[in-house]
Amino acid sequence: MRKILILILLLLPAVLWAKKKDKPQHMLPGRWVEIKRLTPDSTVVDFKDTLFMTFAIRDSFTYRLRNGFVYRGKYTYDEEDHLEFGTAAYQVALRRPNRSLILANPKGIYYFIPDTADTAVVIVLDTAEKILPVGNIDQMIGHWTVYKRTIDKDGGGVDFPSQINGLYVTGKGSDEKQGYLYCGNDANNDPGWYVKSLTGDQTLDCDGKNPRSIKVVKCQKGELILSEGGVNYFFKQFK
């Protein structure tokens, strides 16, 4: 019994240290934009696929490349400064709240500053605006990214894997696919659903993981609004 007690006392510091090591950290809420990129050997790289990140309360995030789709979810950040988004992972090399942030991974080193651009500001719709009908799917062609979601009073919400993040409308082609719907943690090259058609009542007929019918509320002046099951999705084509 005494030997067992001594062994427990010897192992206890290591156990406590391991628990402390795994203790999660948190990023302060805020928006960040990439301003500089280096290769792992510190060579400056020219880039156009600028990274944008937003940290919010309850360890949630949004993450996107310029002209890319928005990824949303929960991040993890541990005491070893490892930042994990699910679709991307980095080592936090420098973190100065509201001033600068440097991330690194095997592909490179990324420098960020606080993002104060107007493109991230929530846009308020003009209630007097006349909504024009959408009679052809060609009116919707392009990459669309969700910037806001609302839930109607009687809406039941949506589970994360089905939550819409982006829409890429290609128009009619050689097959039945006229666009692609990106949801949850879908990768850019692996959308979970595709658009079959736009019906006469302005509904997107979609198929993939399961059939979906999504109402087109508006598509004009660079903004798209879709509605499904009481959840309204607001899209823009970010440059």
C-alpha positions in Angstrom: 0.0 0.0 0.0 2.8 2.4 0.9 4.5 1.7 -2.5 1.3 2.5 -4.3 0.9 5.8 -2.4 4.5 6.8 -3.2 3.9 6.0 -6.9 0.7 8.1 -7.0 2.6 11.0 -5.3 5.4 10.8 -7.9 3.0 10.7 -10.8 0.6 13.4 -9.6 2.7 16.4 -10.7 2.9 15.0 -14.2 -0.8 14.4 -14.4 -1.6 17.9 -13.1 0.9 19.4 -15.6 -0.7 17.5 -18.5 -4.1 18.8 -17.5 -2.8 22.4 -17.4 -1.1 21.9 -20.7 -4.4 20.9 -22.3 -6.2 23.9 -20.8 -7.8 25.8 -23.7 -7.1 29.5 -24.4 -9.4 32.0 -26.1 -8.9 34.6 -28.8 -10.4 38.0 -28.1 -13.4 38.8 -30.4 -12.3 40.8 -33.4 -11.8 40.8 -37.2 -8.4 40.2 -38.9 -7.1 40.6 -42.4 -3.8 39.3 -43.9 -1.3 41.9 -45.0 1.9 39.9 -45.6 2.9 36.3 -46.4 6.2 34.6 -46.2 7.4 31.1 -47.2 8.7 28.9 -44.3 12.2 30.2 -45.1 11.0 33.8 -44.7 10.9 34.7 -48.4 8.2 37.3 -49.2 5.3 35.9 -51.3 3.0 37.8 -53.6 -0.6 36.7 -53.0 -4.2 37.6 -54.0 -6.1 35.0 -51.9 -6.1 37.2 -48.8 -7.1 35.5 -45.6 -9.9 37.0 -43.5 -10.7 35.8 -40.0 -13.2 36.7 -37.3 -13.2 35.5 -33.7 -16.4 35.8 -31.8 -17.6 34.8 -28.3 -18.0 31.2 -27.3 -14.9 30.3 -29.4 -16.7 30.6 -32.7 -15.0 31.8 -35.9 -15.5 32.7 -39.5 -12.6 32.1 -42.0 -12.4 32.8 -45.7 -10.1 33.6 -48.6 -10.7 36.6 -50.8 -13.5 35.6 -53.3 -13.9 32.3 -51.4 -16.5 30.8 -49.2 -17.0 31.6 -45.6 -16.2 28.7 -43.1 -17.9 28.9 -39.7 -17.6 26.8 -36.6 -15.8 26.5 -33.3 -12.0 27.0 -33.0 -9.7 25.5 -30.5 -6.6 27.3 -29.1 -4.4 25.5 -26.6 -1.5 26.6 -24.3 1.0 25.4 -26.9 -0.4 28.2 -29.2 -1.9 25.7 -31.6 -4.9 27.3 -33.3 -7.3 24.8 -35.0 -10.2 25.8 -37.3 -11.2 22.3 -38.5 -10.4 23.1 -42.1 -7.1 24.8 -41.3 -4.5 24.8 -38.5 -1.8 27.2 -37.4 0.8 27.9 -34.8 0.3 31.4 -33.2 3.8 32.9 -33.5 2.8 36.4 -32.2 -0.5 37.7 -30.7 -0.9 41.4 -29.7 -4.7 42.0 -29.1 -6.1 44.7 -31.4 -2.7 45.3 -33.0 -1.1 42.4 -34.8 -1.3 38.6 -35.2 1.2 36.2 -36.9 0.3 32.7 -37.7 2.5 29.9 -39.2 2.1 26.4 -40.6 4.2 24.2 -42.9 3.1 26.2 -45.9 4.1 29.7 -44.7 4.0 32.6 -42.3 1.0 34.9 -42.3 0.8 38.5 -40.9 -2.5 40.0 -39.9 -3.8 43.4 -38.7 -7.3 44.3 -37.4 -9.8 44.4 -40.3 -11.7 47.7 -40.4 -12.9 47.4 -44.0 -16.5 48.2 -44.8 -17.0 44.8 -46.6 -17.5 43.1 -43.2 -20.1 45.6 -42.0 -23.7 44.2 -41.8 -25.7 45.8 -44.6 -29.2 47.1 -43.7 -31.8 46.5 -46.4 -33.9 49.4 -47.6 -37.4 48.4 -46.5 -38.9 50.6 -49.3 -36.9 48.8 -52.0 -39.0 47.1 -54.7 -38.1 43.4 -54.9 -38.0 42.3 -58.6 -38.9 38.8 -59.6 -36.1 36.2 -60.4 -37.3 34.4 -63.5 -34.0 32.9 -64.7 -31.2 31.2 -62.9 -28.7 33.1 -65.0 -29.6 36.2 -62.9 -27.8 34.4 -60.0 -24.6 33.3 -61.7 -21.5 33.7 -59.6 -20.0 33.0 -56.2 -22.1 34.1 -53.3 -21.1 34.1 -49.7 -23.3 34.3 -46.6 -22.7 37.4 -44.4 -25.8 37.2 -42.2 -28.5 34.8 -41.1 -31.8 35.5 -39.4 -34.5 33.1 -38.1 -38.2 33.8 -38.4 -40.3 33.9 -35.3 -41.7 30.4 -36.1 -38.5 29.1 -37.6 -37.1 25.9 -36.3 -33.4 26.6 -37.0 -31.0 24.3 -38.9 -28.3 21.9 -37.9 -24.7 22.9 -38.6 -24.0 20.4 -41.4 -27.0 21.8 -43.4 -26.3 25.5 -42.5 -25.6 27.3 -45.8 -22.3 29.1 -46.1 -22.0 29.7 -49.8 -23.6 29.2 -53.2 -21.9 28.9 -56.6 -24.3 29.2 -59.5 -22.9 28.1 -62.9 -26.1 28.2 -65.0 -27.1 25.5 -67.4 -24.5 23.0 -68.6 -24.1 19.6 -70.1 -25.6 17.9 -67.0 -28.4 18.6 -64.5 -26.1 20.5 -62.2 -26.6 24.3 -62.4 -24.8 25.3 -59.2 -23.4 24.1 -56.0 -24.4 24.6 -52.3 -21.7 24.7 -49.6 -22.8 24.0 -46.1 -21.3 23.2 -42.7 -17.6 22.3 -43.2 -17.9 21.5 -46.9 -14.5 22.0 -48.6 -14.3 24.1 -51.8 -13.9 21.0 -53.9 -16.6 19.0 -52.2 -20.0 20.7 -51.9 -22.7 18.8 -50.1 -25.5 19.7 -52.5 -26.0 20.8 -56.1 -28.7 23.0 -57.7 -30.8 21.2 -60.3 -33.1 24.1 -61.3 -34.9 27.3 -60.5 -38.6 26.6 -60.5 -41.4 28.9 -61.6 -42.1 29.9 -58.0 -38.5 31.1 -57.4 -37.4 27.9 -55.6 -34.0 26.3 -56.0 -34.5 22.5 -56.4 -31.4 21.0 -54.8 -30.1 17.5 -54.4 -27.1 15.8 -52.8 -27.0 14.6 -49.2 -30.8 14.9 -49.3 -33.3 16.8 -51.4 -33.8 20.5 -50.5 -36.1 23.2 -51.8 -34.8 26.7 -51.1 -36.8 29.9 -51.7 -35.2 32.7 -53.6 -36.4 35.9 -51.9 -34.3 38.4 -53.7 -31.4 38.7 -56.2 -30.6 42.3 -57.3 -28.1 45.1 -56.6 -25.4 42.6 -55.7 -27.3 40.9 -53.0 -29.0 37.5 -52.8 -31.5 36.3 -50.1 -32.5 32.7 -49.7 -35.0 31.2 -47.2 -35.4 27.6 -46.0 -37.3 26.3 -43.0 -37.7 29.8 -41.4 -33.9 30.5 -41.7 -33.0 33.5 -44.0 -29.6 33.6 -45.6 -28.1 36.9 -46.9 -25.4 36.7 -49.5 -23.0 39.1 -51.2 -20.3 38.6 -53.8 -17.2 39.8 -51.9 -14.3 41.1 -54.0 
